[in-house]
Amino acid sequence: MKITAFLLSICFCTSMFAQNFSFGKVSKEELEEKFNPLDSSANATYLYKYRRTYMEYRQEEGFSLVTEIQERIKIYSQEGFDYATKEISLHKQNNDEEEVNSLKGYTYNLVNGKEEETKLEKEGIFNTEKSKYINETKFTMPNIKEGSVIEYKYKIVSPFYWNVDDFEFQHDIPVKNVEALFEVPEYFNFKPVSKGFIPMNPIHEAKRGVIRFTGKERGQMSQTEFYSSELIYTNNTTKFMLSNIPALKDEPYVNNIENYRSAIKYELSYTNFPDSPLKYFSTTWEDVVKTIYDSSNFGKELDADRYYNDDIDALIATVSEPIKKVALIYNHVKSKIKWNGYYGKFTDEGVKRAYLINEGNVAEINLMLTSMLRYAGLSANPVLVSTRQNGIPLFPTIDGYNYVISAIELPEGTMLLDATSNYGEPNILPLRTLNWEGRIIRKDKSSSTINLYPKDISKNSSTMLVNLSGSGNLDGNVRTIKTSYQAMKYREDYIGTDKDNFLEKLENRYSGMEISDFEVKNDTDVSKPVMESFKFTLESQADIIGDKMYFSPLFFLKTKESPFKLEKREFPVDFGYPLNNRYMVTVNLPEGYKVESIPEPFALGLPDNLGSYKYNIIERGSTIQLIVEAEINQPVISSLYYDALKAYFSKIIELEGGQIVLTKV
């Protein structure tokens, strides 16, 4: 077995280096390829990805981070045309910003058996400002056709040498060959953190590096003398050579597919420059917490209170109960300070400025909230969070957190608050923050992890009364009550949208439905459940064959397909929160018909009390009553239970497809 593996690895290396990946050397075989031999469903493939990231020293400016990129992509079909557009995000801060240079690109096509190339011109390159923190360089390759091969290369120069973009090896399309290098002088210690399921097998080397200094000084007889010197150092290099990486395909109920994309993240742990003491950044959680808390844009903002103390004194003057104080202060911040849409664990303009102009980023709003709660005598502390979009920080990290919320430790338990959410409540955080664990930081700079996922079940209860006609049409009314996260999601979708468009989408969800008397109650009162009600008509909801009628008693509410179709799943199933869906359907049967048969009641359960499903149907003369209750008891279910979960949903679809049979009297 070892000999076979060794021979295979030799064959791969020989094959990879036999190919010419030099820029512009696209082969006829690459142009003729009709599909990816290992994934015929792929609409495009990375034929080759090259990245080299290294430090460059400039005498007047110090170290900068340089990243060289070359990518060659084969496009098989029109669905793959999207990969001909590249968007490069460039960070900026204060007066420093990243820049792209040396950008070149070509599109290659096979025309009458001959290779034809089209150059990327300047007119196809666009530079835009996406936000005050991000610029973007975007380009679209010209003359794209089915069968095209595109190739481009560019260089990113960054003054932020500590901020190394992730080395991503896996993408939404397959990757045939990857070559990646990370070179860093001995003065910097970067901590690598890998994610995903592809073996990396890095190759480590140490090479000699030289920094040259030149200058001039006034010497004897006031003459200018020029001098030069050299500093020899060790350049530590890590190299990755990978091949035939499968596409990473998104699946339902994944909190963020980026968490499972095979990649390496490098975070600066410490620096050790000549004649200088070691400077630690993120070696331990204590280092991380100290670095963040000691920042003037974090810890000092918690201590400031003069800008709000008169307002808070007046607000809680007659209140002694802690829970009432929390509610008053929380609602005060929500109503006074509008979230500007920016994330961050550090303030931008500062809490005082945010309070004055009634607008701020996440840190300004939630650090202000924490400060006010402390001022009111409550045990409140900030909680560092990594949003779903940002990934999961598994090791000590500063960059791994991009958000902050507030926590109050009460005798009844810990209460989590986020005042950026218009429709949130205590312990009802925005879905973007429900990402495993946060890190609570106390005044003494100690820290500990805290579970961000809710424990209480979010409920959706629907009552439907319908009349089934002899022609198989329905008319009736529906009343739905939503609580907790299901209520918050409804409010986010409903409030602030055009009501006609909202109603149209609802009708389209149940094809052919006509809705009238639509009403929503408690949409802006987050302390109460959302209540939605409407009347409807819907045609052709039963099949009539001879003197018999067939229909599913759940009608348009039945589960039509399982979200879990893959044979295997390596990712956890993330529902976000525990949930309960209950439907009570009463069907008035058409005159002239009687029940011939109805489905049997049934119940299902997931292992370890992870979920349950109950289906109970009763015939009451000319009326059928159905009660269905489905419950998921854990917000996140391990992939170890995937087979059971997949079978569970498949069985639900099968059983909900069971039909009532009516026959004419």
N, C-alpha and C positions, 0 to 999 in steps of 0.2 A: 504494500500500500504506500509506504514512504517513497519507494523508488518511482512508482507511478505518479505520485503527486509532484515529485521533483522533476520528472520528465515533462509533465504538463506545464509546470511553471517555466521551464526552459523554452518549451514551444511557444508559450504566450509571449515571453520577453523577446524571443527571436522574431515572432510575428509582429509585435508592436513596433520594434525598432526597424524592421524591414520596411515598414510603411514610411512614407515621407510626409512628415507633418510640418515641414517648413512652410512659412506663410506664402501662399500663392501656388503651392505645388499640389493642386487638387488632381486626383487621378481620374482616368476615364472610367475605372471600375466604380468609383464613388458616384460619378454622374449617372452611370447606367443602373445603379441599384434601385429596385422598384419597391422594396419593403425591407424592414429590419428582420433578418433571419431568426432572431431570438424573440421578437415581439411583432408579429405581423399586424397587430392592431394599432401600432404607433403611427401617428401622422407626421412625425419628425423624429430625428435622432441627432444627438451630439456625436459627431464622428471623432472629435478631439477637443479637449478642454485643457488649456495650459494657464497656469497662474504662478507668478513669482512675486512674493512680497518680501521686501528687504528694507533695511535702514540706510539712509544716505546722509552723510554729514556735510554741512556747509558751514564754513568758518564763521560767517556773520550771523547765521540763523540757527545753528545747532542741528539736531537730528530731525529728519522728516521721514515719513513712511511712503514708500513707493510700491505700487502694485502694477505689474504688467499682466495684461490679459490677452489671450488669443483663443478664439472659439471658431470651430468649423461645424456647420449644421447642415444636415441633409433634410430636405422637405419633400415628403412623399405625396401629400394631397393638399387641397385647399384648406382643410382644417388646420394644417400646419403652418399656414401663412403668418399666423400671429408671432411665430418665433423669428420672423424677419425684422421685428421691431425690438429694439433694445432700449431699456430705460436705466440710466446710471444715476443713482442717488449720491449727492455730494454734500457732506456735512459742512456747516459753517457755525462759527461762534465768535461773537464780538467782531473784530476786524480780520479774523483768520478764516480761511475757507479752503476746501479741497478743490482741485482743478483737474480737468481731463486734457491730455495733450497726446500728440502722435497718433491720432485716430485715423485709421485706414480701413477700407472695406471693399469687397468685391462680391458680386453675384456671378456664379458660373452656371451656364446652361449648355446642354448638348444640342446643337443645331445641325441637322443633316450629317450627323456623325462627327462633327467637329466641335471643339470646346470654344465657347463664346463667353467673354467676361465683360461685366458692366461695373464701372467704378462708382463707389459712393461719393457723391459730390457734396460740396459744402451746403448747397441748397436743401439737402436732405437731413441736415443736422440742426437740432433746435435746442437752445439753452433757455430754461425757464426757472423762475423762482417759485418753488412749491410752498414754502412757508419761510418764516424768519430763521428757521434752523436748517432747512434743506433746499439746495438747488438741484436741478435735474438737467442732465444732457441726454437727449433722446434722438435716436435715428432709426430710419426704416430703410432696409436694403432695397435697391432698385431692381426692376425687371424680374420680379418673382413669378415663378411658374411651378407647376407640379414637376418634381424631379430636380429642381434647382439645388445647388450647393452654395451656401453663403459662408463667407469667412471675414472676420474683422479682428482688429487688434487695437489696443489703446493702452494708455498709461494713466494712472491716477496718482497724483502727488498730494500728500496730506501732511499738514503741520501737526496733526493730532497723532503722534507716533504711538501713543498708548491705546488707540482705538483701532484694533485690527478687525476688519470685516470677517465674518465666518468663512471658513473654507468649505464650500458646499460641493459635495460629490454626487448627490442624488437629486434628480429633477423630475418634473412631470412627464418627461419623455426619457427614453433610454439613453445611456451614455456608453459609448464604445471604449473610449480611452481617455484617461485623466493623467495629467502630470502636474504636480503642484509642489512648490517649494516655499518654505518659510525660513528666512535667514535673519538672525538677530545677533548683534554684538554681545559679548560676554557681560556687558554692563547692565543688561536688561534680563530679567527673569520673567518669562511669560508662562502662565499655567494653562496647559491644554485640557479642554473638556470635550469629550466626544459624545455624539448622540447618534441614534439610528441603529440599524441592524447589519450594516455592511462592515466586514473586517477591514481595518485601515492598514495595519502592518507598516508603520512609518520606518524610514531609514534615516539614521542619525549620523551626521558627519561634523567634524570640526575643521574649519579652514582658516588660513591666515588672512587677516584684514589689515589695511593701512589707512590711517588718517594723516593727511599732510597739512601742516600749518605753514603759512608764509606771512611775512610782514616786513616792516621797515622801522628803523629807529635811528636817532641822531647819535653818531659816534664821535670819535676824536676829531678835533678841528672842525666841529659842527657839520661834518659831512653825513649825508644820509646813507645808512648801510642797510642792505636787504639781508634777511635771514630766512631760513626754512628748517623745519623739523618734522619728524615722523613719529607717530604713535602706533606701535604694533599691537594688535589685539586679536582675540580669537572670535571668529564668526561661527556661531552654532547654527547648523542647517538641518532642517527636517524635510524629508522628501517623501512624497506619496506617489505611487504608481498603481493605478487601478484600471480594471477593464470590465466590460460587460455588466454595467450597473443597471439593474432593472428600474423602470419608471416607478415613481412613488405616486400612487393614485389615492386621492382623497376618498374618504368613506363617511357615511352618516355617523353622527354622534362622535366626532373627533373634536376635542376642544381646540386644537390647533395642529394641523398636519405638520407644521414646521418643527414641532417638538420631536418628530420621529424621522425627519429627513437626515440621512447620513451626512454628518458634517463635523468639523472640528472648530471649536471656538477657543481663541487665545485671549487671556486676560492678564494684564500686567500685575504681577505679584509683588515684585520689589525692584528697586534699582540700586546699583552698587558702582558708582562712578569713582575714578581714581581720586584719592585725597578727599573723599566725602564719605559721610556715614551712610549705612544702609537706610533706604527709605521704603517702608512697607506700605502696600496698598490693600491687598486682599488675600493675605496668606491664611488668616483665620477669621471666624465670624466676629471675634473681638476687634480685629483690625478693620473689618468692613464697617461695623457699627460705629466705631470711633471716628473713622474717616467721614462718614456721612453726618453723624451727630455734631461733630466739631465744625462742620461747614457753616459759614455765616448765613447760607441760604436754607438752613434746616434748623439746627439747635437754637440759634439766636432768635429765629422767628417765633419759636414757641414761647420764649420769655417775654416778648413784646406784648403789652396789654393796655397801654395808655390810650391808644387810638379807639378802643371800644369799651373801656370799663364803665363809663357813664351809661352807655346804652344797655349793657348787660345788668348793671345795678338796678336800673329802672325795670328791666324785663322780669327779673326774678325776685324783686323786693318782697313780695308777699307769698313766695313759694318756698316750702321747706322740703317737700318730697323729692328725692333724687330723680325719679323717673319723669316727673313733671318738669323739672329743670332741664333735663335732657331734651324733652320734646320742644320746649320753648326755644332753647338755644339752637337746636338742630333746624327747626323751621325758620328761625331768624336768619341763619346763614343761607339756607336754601332760597329764601325769598329775596334776600338783599344782594347776594353775590352770584352773578351769572358765570357759568363755566365757559371759557373761551375756546374749548375744544382741544387744548394742549395737555398732554400727559406730563409727568415729571415728578421725581421725588424731591427736587429742589425748586425753590421759588424762583420766579423770573423777575418781576417788577417789585416783589416784596409784599408781605401781608398788609401792611399799612396802606400802600398804594392801591392794592386790590379792594380794600374796604372803602377807600375814598372814591374810586371810579366805578365800583359795583361790578367788577369783572376780574377774573383771575384764572390761573391754571390749576390743575389738580392739587399741587402742593400748597399753593396759596390758600385755597378754599379749605382743605382738610387739616392743614397745620393750624390755620386760624380757628377752625372748629375745635380742635384739640386744646388749644390755648384757652379758649373761652370756657370750655368744660372744666379745665383745671382751675381757672379763676373762680368758677362757681363751686369749688370744693369737691369736685368729682375726680376719681382716680382714672384719668384719661391719658392715653399714650398713642403715639403714631404707630402705624403698622405698615412696613414696607411690603409692596405687592409687585409681582410681575404679572402683567395682564396676559390674557390668553394669546394675544398676538405676539407677545414678547418672548414666550417660552417659559420653561420651568427651571429656576436656579437650584441645582442639586448640590453645588459646592460653594464655598465662600466666594462671594462675588459682589462687586459694586455695580457694574453695568447690568447685571442680571435683574435688577429692580428698576422699574420705570414708573412707579405709581406709589401713592401713599394714601391710606385711609385712617380712620380714627377708631380706637377701641376703648370701651369703658369697662372696668372690672367692678362688677356689682356682686352683692351676696347671692343674687339669683343666677349669676353667670356672666360671661363676657358678652357685651353688646357691641356689634360692629356697625359703623356709620360711614356713609359716603355722601357728602352734601352736594356733590356735582350732579347727582341724579334727581331730576324733577319728580320722578315717580317712585323713588325708592322710599324705604321705611327703615327703622332700626332692624338690623339683621336681614334686610332685603337689599343686598348690594347689586349694583349693575352686573349683568352677566359677564362683561369684559373682565371683571375682577375675580371671578370664580375660577381660580387656577391653583388648585391644590393647597399650598400653605403660604401664609405670609409670615413676616418676622416682626414681632412687636418689640419696640425699643422703649425702655423705661428711663426715668430721670437719671438713674445712676449708671446709665449706658450699658446695663445688662440687657440681654435679649433672649428670646425664645420663639419657637415656631408656634403658629396658631392656625387651626384649620379654618379655611375660608368657606368651605361648602356648607350650605344650610342643612339643618336636621329636620325642620318642620316640613310637612308635606304640603305641596302646592296643589290646590284642587280646581277642577273644572267639572261643573255639574250641569248637565243639559236635560231639560224636560221637553218632550215633543209629543203633541197630540195631533194625530192626522186622520183624515178621512180618505179611504181608498175607494175610488169609483169603480163601477163595473167595466170601464174601459182601461183600467190600470193607471189612472192619473191620481195625483195626490194633491190635497190642500190641507193646510193646518197651520199651527203656530209653534214657535220654538222659544224657549226661555233658558238662558245660560247664565250661570253665576261663576265668576272666576276669583280666586284668592291668591295672595302672595305673588310668586314669580309669574304665574300665568296671568294675573291681573296686571302686573307691571308690563309684561310683554304686550298685552292688548292695548294698554294706554299708549305705549310707544308707537304702536302701529296706527292708532286711531286719532289721538289728539294732534292737532296741527296739520292733519291731512285734509284734502278735499273730500267732503263727505260723499259726494256723488261718485268719485273714483273709488272710495272705500267700499261703497255699496256694490259698485260694478264688479270689483274684485271678488266680493263675497258671492255674488250671483254666478260669476265665472267658475268659482271653486266647485260649485255644484251645477254642472253644465245644464243650461236651460231653465234654471230656477228663476222665478219672478217673485220679488220681495216687496212687501208693503208694510206700512205701520212700523217702520224700523225705529227703535228707541234704545238709547244707552243711558243708564243711570250710574251715578257715582264715578263718572269718568275722571273728574278732577279731585275728588275726595279720596285720597290714598288710604285713609283710615278705614274705608269700607270696601267690600267686594265690588267688582264691576259687574253690572247686570245688563245683559243685552237681550232684546226680545224683538220678534218680527213675525209677520204672517207670510206665507209663501204658497205658491202653486208650482207643481212639477209634473211634467207629462211622462208617460211611458215608464212607470216604475214597477210594472208587473208584466209577465209574459202570459198571454192567453192562448191556450191551445185546446181547441174543441170546447168542451164544457168545463175545463179546468183553468185555474189561475195559479201562477207560481211567482213568489216574490221573497226577497230577504227581508226579515222584519226590521233590520237596521237601515234598510234603504241606502241613502247616500252617506250615512255615517259609518258604514262598515269599512274595515281595513282592506284595502285593495291589493297591496303588495308589501312584502317584507323589506325593511331597510337593510337587512343583512343578507347579502347575496354571495359574498366571497366564501370559498371553501375554508380558508384559514384567515385569521386576523391576529396581527401582532400588537395592535393598539388597544388600550382600554376603551370601553364604551362609556362615553361621557354624556349623561343626560342633563347635567348642569345642576339639577336639584331633584329631590324626591317628588314624585307626582302621582296624583290620583285623578283618573277620568271616569266619570259616572254618567251613564245615559239611561234615562227612563222613557221608553217609547210606548205610547198607547195608540193602537190602530183600530179604528172603527171599520169593520168589514163592510163590503158592498152588499146591498140588499139582493136576495136571491142566491146567495152563496153560503155554504157552511164549510167548516174546517174538516179536511180529510186527514191531514197529518201536519204535525209541527215538529221542529227540532227538539231533541232532548236537552234538558239543562246539563251544563257541564262546568267543571272547574279545573284550572291549571295552576301550577306553582313552579317557581324557579327554585333552584337549590339554595339552601342557607337563608331562606326567607328574603331573597333579593326582590321578589315580585310575585304577584298573583293575578289571576283573571277568573272572574265568575260570570256566568251566562245563565240567566234564569228566565224562562218563558212560561206564561200561564194563559190558558184559554178561559175567557169568561163570556160564554154565549156568543154574541156578535162582536165581541171585543177581544183583542189580543194585547196582553201587557208584557213588555220585555224590560228587564233590568240587566244592564251590563256594567261591570265595575273592573277597571284595570288599574293596577298599582305597581309602581316601581319604588322600592324602599331605600335604595342607595343612589346617590347622585352619580357615582362612578362605579362601573362594574369591570372587574379584571378580565383580560382577554382569556384567562383560564376558563371562564364560563361562556365563551363565545359559542361553542357547539350547543350548549343548553339553551342559550338565548336565541340562537338561530332556529332551533327546533320549536321553541316556545312560540315565536312569532309565526312560523309556518303553520303550526297547529291552529293558532287563532284565526288565520286567514281561511284555512280549510273549514273550520267550524262555523265561522261567521257567514260563510257562503251557503250554509244550510238553508233550505227554503221551506216556507209554509206553502202547503198545497190546499187550495180551495176547490170545491166542486159545486156546481149548480144544484140547487135544491130540486 
